[in-house]
Amino acid sequence: MEKNIFNEYLSDINIEITDKQYEQLMTYYNLLINWNSKINLTSITEKESVFIKHFYDSLSINKIIDLNKVETLCDIGTGAGFPGIVIKIVFPNIHITLVDSLTKRIKFLEDVKEQLNLENLDIINSRAEVYAKDTREKYDVVTSRAVAKLNVLLELSFALVKENGYFIAMKSTNAEEEIKNSLNAIKKLDAKIDSTKNILLPKINEPRTLIKFIKLKKTPKHYPREFKQISKNPL
Ligand code: SAM
């Protein structure tokens, strides 16, 4: 996809990328396709689709929070780096931490970091609920896309968010239903829905929903529980 066309799409979310950022996105795209032939990273491989369904979608967070004002962001279950790597490229000011439990994907992310010379980027090979046990109230913003149902995701991630910071869940379908099923988790974790935003991906008009939670108080020490308990008895 041409830079000008991508920038036209991005103007909807108040972003304009530079030549350097476009080149970095292209290098990232090429690495994604190369590595994807060896390990499973994404089922979306056609260039225009990657730019819209992965890159634009990752940046759509700027619609619900001004990323220029964020200092620290942690992306839980980042996989091949969505949304974390894309945000790092376009908002290099943010200190970003990527967390994923799958070692093969972590190796890919380390290669991307090296090839693109990305600084202030920490890559953590861990389950989120294990990482969150000792890394509490650390990040201005925590994001997660396509990792777990909202009630589970909240427990996995919420301890990482600073007081008065935000957790942003990126959902493609059934956001309302997921919110309804998360009322207990929201209460137990002292979370509050700050806002929600419906997005249409450009050109293909597929709907997405961003759900932004604010953290009102420190997360009780016993959350997150071990994954066995979380999955057996979700909040
Ligand atoms: N966020 C990426 C995206 O939107 O393309 C990846 C989505 S992929 C379907 C889910 C990712 O979450 C996988 O890479 C998996 O290893 C990771 N994951 C699942 N549960 C996790 C957990 N409890 N802690 C850390 N990573 C987790």
Residues whose N, C-alpha, C, O or C-beta is under 5 A from the ligand:
A	BS01	SAM	I76 G77 T78 G79 A80 F82 P83 V99 D100 S101 L102 S126 R127 A128 E129 R145 A146 V147
